[in-house]
Each structure stands twice: as structure tokens, then as C-alpha cells.
């Protein structure tokens, strides 16, 4: 079992910065990849970013590339999502997810992830 708890969401103005955190507990944190997804009202949940467990290779959705940065601290069992220059279209509930089984598949695929947090709301005002 893995428990994930997101924090750091809130209201931010476009162009400001915000950092989300995902705290993990349960299985050995350094043994699985973590991703961030987001879901806007009435929309499907979509991939934002992913970081691998050991080397820390990162992947980003085109919509956030160059603005968001995902990082992890295996000593603190946390993954952060630094959101720079957010836009109103970034408004969504942000979820972190853990890929524990490591089944083959695209990092953007929801089915690749075994555990999800409850989410944290991010609202970007113009």
C-alpha cells in the first residue's frame, strides 16, 4: 500500500509561482515513479509530469513544458511540482500518482498508476 497526500494548492495570479508537494508513505519511496495529473471541471484527468524513481528522469506534457518542474527528494519521501508562470488554463485539481507495479505503457496513461492522492485545488486568476 502507498498513501499519497498532496498539498500546496490555492489561488494564484497568472504569472506568479506555486509549488505543490506530494508526500508518500507506505512502500519504499525510492522504488517507484511518481507523476502529477490534473483535472479541470468537466474535463478528463490529464498527465502533467512524471519523474522516475532512481535516475530522476522527467517527462512533461507539452502544455507545461518550460514552465513546470517536477522533482523528488527520496530522503523526505516527497515529490514537488514547481509551477512557474501559471495560466488560467492551468486551473484544475492536481493529483499525484504512484507507478508501483511498473507495467509497460506510456507515462501519460492513467492505467499505469496504482495509487492516487486526494488532490489539491489550484486556481489561477487572470
N, C-alpha and C positions, 0 to 999 in steps of 0.2 A: 504494500500500500504506500502511496505517496500522497501527502497533503500539500496543497499549494494555496498560498494566501497572497493576493495582490494588494498593493497599497500605493498611495501617491496620486491618485486621481483627483480631479477637481475642475474648477473653472479657470481658464487661462485665456488671455487675449492672443489673437493671432500675432505671430512674430516673437512671442515670449518663449520661455522654455519650461519644460516639465519633465520630471523623472519618475517613472513608475518602477516599483520593485515587486519582485515575486520571491517570497520566502518559502522554501521547501523543507519538508520533514518526512521521515519515513526511511525509504531506501537510501543507499549511499548516493549522495547527490552527484558526485563526480562521474557516475557510471551511466548517466542518461542525458540526452539532448533536451533542450528546452526551447519552446517557441512562444511567441506572442501572436495572438489573433485579436481581431476586433469585430464588433457587430454594431452597426448603426440601426436605428429604429426601422423596422420593416424590411431590413436587408439581411442577406445571408452573412454568416460568420466568415471572415476572410483572413488570410495569412498576412502577417506583418513582418515578422523577422524570426530567425532561428539561430541558435548557437550550439555547436557540437560540444560533447562532454569533455574531451581531453585537449585537443589542439585549440579549440575555440574558434573553429571556422564559422563564419557568419554568412547568412543569406537574408536578403531583403526583398520585399515587394517593390516593384518599380515605383509605386506611388509614394514610398517613404525613403527611397534610396537617396543618400546625401543629406538627409535631414534627421533621421532617427539612427541611433546607435544602440545595439544590444551588446551587453557584456555580462560576465558572470564572475562570481567570487566563490570558488569551491570551498574555501575555508569558512565562509559565512553562510553557505547554502543559499545564496541569493543570485538572482538574475535581474539586471536592471534594463530598462528601456529609456534612454535619454531621447527626449522629443524636442528638437530644436526647430524653430520657425514653424510651429504648428499652424495649420489652416483650418478654417471652419469645417471643411470636409473630413478632417481627422476626428471629428466628434463621434464618439462611439463608446460602448462598453468594451474595455480591454481585458482579455483573458490570457493567462499564461497556461501552458500545457506541457506535459512531460511525455516524451517518447521513451518508454522504458523497454518495451519489447524489441525495438529496433527492427521492425518488419520493413521489407523493401517498400519503397514508394516515394512519391515526390514530397518534399518538405512542406508544400502548401496544402497537402491533403489532410483534412480533419481526422480521417480514419486512422492516420498514422499515430495518433496520440492517445495515450491510455488514461491519463489523469488530467483534470481541469480544475482551475480555481473558480471562485465565485464571480470574479470580475470586478473591475473598478471603473467608474464612470469618468470619462474625460469629455469636457465640453469646451470647445474653442469658439470664442466670440470674435466677431469681425470688428 
